[in-house]
Amino acid sequence: MTTMNVSLPDQMKRWVEVQAHTGRYSNASDYVRDLIRRDQEQTVKIVEMQRLVSEGLGSGISDQSMVAILNFFRLQAEAKKQDHGL
C-alpha cells in the first residue's frame, strides 16, 4: 500500500477524525478508503444507468401502451421469482 498526503481545512479534518472514532472505522485512513470505495461503486452505477437510458432512447418509440409494457415486465419478474424459488 502506498501513502498519500491530503490537505484538509480544519473543519473537514475534525469531521474525518470524529468519523474515524465512531467505532465503525479503525482510523482516518480507513474512513477515507471507505469513502473512495463508495464513490467507485456509485460511479459504476451511474455509468450503467446512463448506458440503460441511452439504450432506451435508442430503441425508439413503442407502439404498446404503458400499461401493456408494465404488465409484460411484471410477468417477466414473476417468472424469474418462480425460476429462483422465491
N, C-alpha and C positions, 0 to 999 in steps of 0.2 A: 504494500500500500504506500502511496506517496503522500506527501504533505502539501497542503495549500493554505496560504495565509489569506484571510479575508478581513478587510477593514469594515467595521460597522459603527454607526453612530451609537452613543451610549445607550439610548433607549432600546435599540434593537439588541444590543449586547445583553442588556438586562433581561429582555424578553427570552432570548435563547437560554440564558442561564436558568431562568425560572422554569422553562420547559424541560430543561435537562434535569432539574432536581425534583420533578413531579413523581419520579419513580418509574415513569414509562421509558425513560432513556437513561443510559448509564453516564452519559456526558454530553457536552455540546456537540461534539463531532457526530455522535450517534443521532442526535436530533437533526442535524443538517443533512446527514446521509438519508434519513427517512424523508425529509422534505424533497430531496432530489429524486428519490425513488418514486414518490407520489407524483411529482411533476412529470417524470418519464412516462408513468402509466397513463396519466391524463393526456399527455401529448399523443400517445398511441391511440387512445380512444377518440380523440378529436380528429386525427388523420383518418381513422376508419369511418367516422361519421361523415366527414367530408367526402370520402370515397362513395359511401352509400347515397348521399344526397346527389352527387354528380351522376351516379348510375341511374337514380330515379329520374332526374331531369332529362337524362339522355334517352330514357326508354320511351319518351313520348307521352301522349295523352291516351288514356284508356277509354274504350267505348263502354265499359262497365260502370255501374253506379257505385258510389262509395259503400253502400250497404252490401252489395254483392262482393266487393273486394274484401271488406271486413269479414264477411261470413266465410269466404274462401280461406282466409288466413286463420280464422278461429278453428275451422275444421282441420287445417293442417297442424295447428298447435295441439289440438286434442289427439290427433293421430300419433303425434310424436310422444305425447304423455303416455298413451297406451303402449306404444312400442317399447318405452323405457320402464314400464311397470309403475308409473306414478299415479 
